[in-house]
Structures are given as structure tokens and as C-alpha cells.
Amino acid sequence: MSYWGNADRFIYGELPDGHPGHDIEEIYAMILKDQKKNEKKYGRRIGMYVIAEGTRVMGIESADKKLIDAHGHHKLNPEALVSSLKRELEVRYKLKTQTVGITYEMRNSPPTEQDIEYAEVSADVIADAVIKGNHSVESTFEIIDGRVYAGIAPIRKVSEKRFALYYPGRLIDYENFQVTDEIGEYYRALFGSRKNLRNWLPGKPKKINVFDLGAN
């Protein structure tokens, strides 16, 4: 989402145990920097940030204290996280922001033709595994030389490993809170090329002198 959505920054999650969370002051400083850059580049004083639902921000409690998930963890509340961050940015720095929480919308959207194709391929490899007596496996996809291949792997192995953590390349620039171009190259077979943000921005309204309209 960060790469193909042309986000300026990615406030990443999966922080190690003991990490206090991201600093709001650092986030604010990055927003100001990105606003200045985008105003010069696009004529819009904007900054787009993707906030991972599993991240932590210092001073903000985003895990529900009463609701527990099936694994015994406190359920995350991404809506509370972004709304609290929005409030703190305005209270501390008078910075007004707009937020959109994308949670179940992604998994509940109507499937594309490509979604259906990969679902069928995934079902084929799982059905084949069942027929052969394999169990406790799930389907996986691997991209090799720009082509997508389906396979299976033990559920335990898949659930323990995060692709971004063991992939030999650098997919996330943690120091600058940005995804790298390498993620776009690797996943191009799945998601295509990223479009230029300039093509997405609405046209700026033109100033019209109403008195001139009346004269005509």
C-alpha cells in the first residue's frame, strides 16, 4: 500500500519487544518536511502516511484492554491508533490531518480477475496436497524472474517467518520510514508498475472573476 499508493512514509510495525514506540515529534518533523517537498514538486502542501495497524506510538494506547484474540493477545484497535495520533498532532502542533482506516475493506472488496486466478491456483495446490496426504500446509506464492509460482509450505514455518525480515534485499528503509524501490520491482508481477502521483491529484481550481463573467 505504501509503495503503490505513493505514500511519503510508512510508520512500520512489528517492533521488537521493549521498543517504546515511534516518537510523535519525529513523525511531525517528517510531515513538515514532506509537505514542503510536495508543495514544491506538485503544488500541494500534502503528506501521505501509511500507519501499520500493529505499530506503536509513544503515548498512545492502541491495544484493547478488554478484548482478547484467539491467541491470547489484546486485540489491536487501528482506528483508535490513527484517531489518537490525529488528535495529538493537532493538540501539540496545531497540525490538522485527515485519516482513513482501511481494515476489513481490503479483504471484503470484490475480487479482481487476478484475485480469482490466484485463488484458483492456490486451491489447486492445496487440493493436490490433500490428495497426497500432506497436512498442516498452506499455499504460498513465489516470484521468480517476473513469474508467479504456487507451492505449499508448513503452516508453522509460514506463520513464523515474515518475508520482509528474511528477504536478502532491503524492502524497508527503517531509518527514513520508507519502502524501497526494490519492493516494487519484486512484486511487479502481482501489482504492476506504480503510477505517478501527479496523475492522481485532482486539478487545481481556477480563479474566476465573476465581474468579468457578467460583462460577457
BAVO-706332 format. One line per field, with one value per residue (C-alpha): x, y, z; residue number from 1; residue in one letter. Coordinates in Angstrom, 1 decimal. Layout:
BEGIN
px <- [X, ...]
py <- [Y, ...]
pz <- [Z, ...]
seq <- [NUM, ...]
type <- [A, ...]
//
This chain:
BEGIN
px <- [0.0, 2.8, 4.6, 1.7, -0.2, 2.8, 2.9, 5.6, 6.3, 5.5, 5.1, 6.1, 5.0, 6.3, 8.5, 10.8, 9.9, 10.9, 10.7, 8.9, 7.1, 7.6, 8.1, 5.2, 7.7, 9.7, 6.6, 5.6, 9.0, 8.8, 5.3, 6.6, 9.5, 7.2, 4.7, 7.4, 8.8, 5.4, 4.4, 7.5, 7.0, 3.3, 2.0, 0.2, 1.2, 0.4, 2.0, 0.6, 1.5, 0.6, 0.3, 0.6, -2.1, 0.4, 2.8, 3.2, 3.4, 4.7, 1.9, -0.9, -2.6, -3.9, -4.4, -7.8, -7.5, -10.6, -10.9, -8.6, -8.0, -7.8, -4.1, -4.4, -3.2, -5.0, -6.8, -5.4, -7.6, -6.1, -9.0, -8.1, -4.4, -4.9, -7.6, -5.4, -2.4, -4.5, -5.6, -2.1, -0.8, -3.5, -3.3, 0.5, 1.4, -1.9, -1.5, -4.8, -4.9, -7.4, -7.4, -8.9, -8.9, -8.5, -9.1, -11.7, -12.4, -9.3, -10.3, -14.0, -13.7, -15.0, -12.2, -10.5, -9.8, -6.3, -7.5, -9.8, -6.9, -4.6, -7.3, -7.9, -4.2, -4.0, -6.9, -5.3, -2.0, -3.9, -6.2, -3.2, -1.6, -4.8, -4.9, -1.3, -1.9, 0.0, -1.4, -0.7, 0.4, -0.8, -0.4, 2.5, 3.4, 7.0, 8.0, 10.9, 12.1, 8.9, 6.6, 4.4, 4.6, 2.3, 3.5, 3.0, 4.8, 4.2, 1.8, 4.2, 7.1, 4.9, 3.4, 6.9, 8.6, 7.9, 9.1, 10.4, 12.6, 14.5, 14.4, 18.0, 17.2, 16.2, 12.4, 12.1, 14.3, 13.7, 15.8, 13.7, 10.4, 10.1, 9.6, 12.3, 12.0, 13.1, 9.7, 8.1, 10.5, 9.9, 6.1, 5.6, 4.4, 1.5, 0.6, 2.1, 4.0, 3.4, 1.6, 2.9, 1.2, 0.8, -1.7, -3.9, -4.0, -7.2, -6.8, -6.4, -9.4, -9.1, -9.7, -12.6, -13.5, -17.3, -17.5, -15.8, -18.5, -21.2, -19.6, -19.8]
py <- [0.0, 2.4, 1.9, 1.7, 4.4, 6.8, 7.4, 9.6, 7.5, 4.1, 4.1, 0.4, -2.1, -5.4, -3.5, -5.6, -6.3, -3.4, -0.8, 2.2, 3.1, 5.7, 9.3, 11.7, 14.6, 12.7, 11.9, 15.6, 16.7, 14.3, 15.5, 19.1, 18.0, 16.1, 18.9, 21.3, 18.8, 18.0, 21.7, 22.4, 19.3, 19.1, 22.5, 20.8, 21.1, 17.5, 14.5, 10.9, 8.4, 4.7, 3.6, -0.1, -1.4, -3.3, -0.4, 1.5, 5.3, 6.6, 8.0, 6.2, 3.0, 1.2, -2.3, -3.0, -3.8, -6.0, -7.8, -10.8, -12.6, -16.3, -16.4, -14.7, -11.3, -8.0, -7.1, -4.2, -1.2, 0.5, 3.1, 4.2, 4.4, 6.7, 8.9, 9.3, 10.2, 12.7, 14.3, 14.5, 16.2, 18.8, 19.4, 19.5, 21.2, 22.6, 20.3, 19.3, 15.9, 13.6, 9.9, 6.9, 3.5, 0.6, -2.7, -5.1, -3.1, -4.7, -8.3, -7.7, -5.9, -7.7, -9.9, -8.8, -11.3, -11.6, -12.4, -15.1, -16.6, -16.8, -18.2, -21.0, -21.7, -21.7, -24.1, -26.5, -26.9, -27.3, -29.9, -31.8, -31.7, -33.2, -36.0, -36.9, -37.0, -33.8, -31.9, -28.8, -26.9, -23.8, -22.4, -20.0, -17.8, -17.2, -14.8, -15.9, -13.9, -12.0, -15.0, -16.2, -19.8, -21.5, -24.1, -25.3, -24.9, -25.9, -23.6, -23.3, -22.2, -19.6, -18.2, -17.8, -16.1, -12.6, -12.1, -8.6, -10.0, -12.7, -11.4, -10.8, -7.4, -4.2, -3.7, -1.2, 1.8, 1.8, 4.9, 7.0, 5.3, 4.5, 1.4, 0.9, 0.6, -3.0, -3.9, -2.5, -4.5, -7.8, -7.5, -6.0, -9.4, -9.2, -5.5, -4.0, -0.7, 2.2, 5.2, 8.7, 10.6, 13.6, 11.6, 11.0, 14.5, 16.5, 19.6, 22.8, 25.1, 28.1, 31.6, 33.3, 37.0, 36.9, 40.5, 39.6, 36.9, 39.4, 41.7, 39.0]
pz <- [0.0, 0.8, -2.5, -4.9, -3.1, -3.4, 0.4, 1.7, 4.7, 6.2, 10.0, 10.2, 12.8, 14.2, 16.6, 18.8, 22.4, 24.6, 21.8, 23.3, 20.0, 17.4, 18.6, 17.6, 17.4, 14.8, 12.9, 13.0, 11.7, 8.8, 7.9, 7.7, 5.5, 3.2, 3.0, 1.9, -0.7, -2.2, -2.3, -4.4, -6.6, -7.0, -5.9, -3.0, 0.6, 1.5, 3.1, 2.9, 5.6, 5.9, 9.6, 10.2, 12.5, 14.5, 15.2, 18.4, 19.0, 22.3, 24.5, 22.6, 23.7, 20.7, 22.1, 23.6, 27.3, 27.5, 24.2, 23.7, 20.4, 19.8, 20.5, 23.9, 22.8, 23.4, 20.1, 18.2, 17.5, 14.4, 14.3, 17.8, 16.9, 13.9, 15.6, 18.7, 16.5, 14.6, 17.9, 19.3, 16.1, 16.3, 20.1, 20.2, 16.9, 15.6, 12.6, 11.0, 9.3, 7.6, 8.3, 6.6, 8.3, 5.9, 7.7, 6.5, 3.4, 1.8, 2.4, 1.7, -1.6, -4.7, -6.2, -9.4, -12.3, -11.0, -7.5, -8.8, -10.9, -7.9, -5.7, -8.1, -8.4, -4.6, -4.3, -6.9, -4.9, -1.6, -3.2, -4.6, -1.1, 0.4, -2.2, -1.5, 2.3, 3.2, 6.1, 8.1, 5.0, 3.2, -0.2, -1.0, -3.9, -5.1, -7.8, -10.0, -13.0, -13.1, -13.0, -10.1, -9.0, -6.4, -3.9, -0.4, 2.9, 6.5, 8.3, 11.2, 9.0, 7.1, 10.3, 12.0, 9.1, 7.7, 4.2, 4.9, 7.7, 5.8, 2.2, 1.2, -0.3, 1.5, 1.2, 4.0, 4.8, 8.6, 9.2, 6.9, 7.3, 3.6, 1.4, -1.2, -5.0, -4.6, -3.3, -6.4, -8.6, -6.8, -6.7, -10.1, -11.4, -8.9, -8.8, -11.9, -12.0, -9.7, -11.2, -10.9, -8.1, -10.4, -12.4, -9.3, -7.9, -8.9, -11.0, -9.1, -9.3, -11.5, -10.2, -12.0, -11.8, -11.5, -12.7, -15.9, -16.4, -16.0, -18.6, -21.2]
seq <- [1, 2, 3, 4, 5, 6, 7, 8, 9, 10, 11, 12, 13, 14, 15, 16, 17, 18, 19, 20, 21, 22, 23, 24, 25, 26, 27, 28, 29, 30, 31, 32, 33, 34, 35, 36, 37, 38, 39, 40, 41, 42, 43, 44, 45, 46, 47, 48, 49, 50, 51, 52, 53, 54, 55, 56, 57, 58, 59, 60, 61, 62, 63, 64, 65, 66, 67, 68, 69, 70, 71, 72, 73, 74, 75, 76, 77, 78, 79, 80, 81, 82, 83, 84, 85, 86, 87, 88, 89, 90, 91, 92, 93, 94, 95, 96, 97, 98, 99, 100, 101, 102, 103, 104, 105, 106, 107, 108, 109, 110, 111, 112, 113, 114, 115, 116, 117, 118, 119, 120, 121, 122, 123, 124, 125, 126, 127, 128, 129, 130, 131, 132, 133, 134, 135, 136, 137, 138, 139, 140, 141, 142, 143, 144, 145, 146, 147, 148, 149, 150, 151, 152, 153, 154, 155, 156, 157, 158, 159, 160, 161, 162, 163, 164, 165, 166, 167, 168, 169, 170, 171, 172, 173, 174, 175, 176, 177, 178, 179, 180, 181, 182, 183, 184, 185, 186, 187, 188, 189, 190, 191, 192, 193, 194, 195, 196, 197, 198, 199, 200, 201, 202, 203, 204, 205, 206, 207, 208, 209, 210, 211, 212, 213, 214, 215, 216]
type <- [M, S, Y, W, G, N, A, D, R, F, I, Y, G, E, L, P, D, G, H, P, G, H, D, I, E, E, I, Y, A, M, I, L, K, D, Q, K, K, N, E, K, K, Y, G, R, R, I, G, M, Y, V, I, A, E, G, T, R, V, M, G, I, E, S, A, D, K, K, L, I, D, A, H, G, H, H, K, L, N, P, E, A, L, V, S, S, L, K, R, E, L, E, V, R, Y, K, L, K, T, Q, T, V, G, I, T, Y, E, M, R, N, S, P, P, T, E, Q, D, I, E, Y, A, E, V, S, A, D, V, I, A, D, A, V, I, K, G, N, H, S, V, E, S, T, F, E, I, I, D, G, R, V, Y, A, G, I, A, P, I, R, K, V, S, E, K, R, F, A, L, Y, Y, P, G, R, L, I, D, Y, E, N, F, Q, V, T, D, E, I, G, E, Y, Y, R, A, L, F, G, S, R, K, N, L, R, N, W, L, P, G, K, P, K, K, I, N, V, F, D, L, G, A, N]
//
